[in-house]
Amino acid sequence: MAQPIMSIVGFGPMGKLFTHLFSQDFSVYVSSSRPVKNEVASLGAVLVSDRQKIMSKAKYIFLAIPLKALPELIEEVNVHASADVVVIDCCSARIPAEQALENLHRQHFGMHDVKNGEYCITGTIDDGMADFFLKNDIPIVPTTAEEHDRINSIIGLGHFIALSLECFLSVEEKELLSGNRSGSTLLSLANRMALNSSTTWRETQIDNQFTKHQRELFLNAMNRYHQALSDGKYPFTV
């Protein structure tokens, strides 16, 4: 029996992750603007040039694309995809993603990882994909777009700290941190987050309407602790 077709649009970090995951149970076809034929093949999938043709045959379309690219792809899906296709997206700012997807005339659900190995699901997941996650022991948690973005705004503090360290510290200062236990942990965070694309930064720090408030609360706390320490007081409890 032929495997159902999964059309993945985009081959950034999320596209690669899900190409590898889905290739176990689906015939995966990837469309990308970059020459990644060999890398796609190494993950058990096929790179295609005509994504609209694959869309018309696909059971699932996975949009591993930036939030800003959604409107154009939604229009393309509405025109070329079959009526019973299921569209999945993985944008990390769920409220604006769901607003854009209101123009999609196909069944859809969004998914994004908040905890390692666990995916928040917005919308109604279809039975076939629910069975896939169950088979692969991947927990899924139904949530609303607002619940997701509020949770992710707190997680975004780690991104913000890492980004600040990466921009603030000189090469020499980073080398000093690397030789210290607590410092090396901070440096590891900064180095890991520095690999994120500008798209990830925008969606976690700008497109999420709750992240700015979390940054403000955090910075206010930092200023209070800084002032207390400057006054010779230890404001932390253990």
BELBEL-V183918 format. One record per run of one state. SS is the DSSP state (H for helix, E for strand, - for the rest). FROM is the first residue (numbers start at 1). TO is the last residue. Records with the same first field share a line. If there is no record, write none. Layout:
SS = FROM-TO + FROM-TO
//
This chain:
- = 1-4 + 10-12 + 23-26 + 32-36 + 43-45 + 48-50 + 58-59 + 64-66 + 81-85 + 90-93 + 104-106 + 114-117 + 124-126 + 136-138 + 143-144 + 169-170 + 179-180 + 195-197 + 206-210 + 231-238
E = 5-9 + 27-31 + 46-47 + 60-63 + 86-89 + 107-113 + 118-123 + 139-142
H = 13-22 + 37-42 + 51-57 + 67-80 + 94-103 + 127-135 + 145-168 + 171-178 + 181-194 + 198-205 + 211-230
//
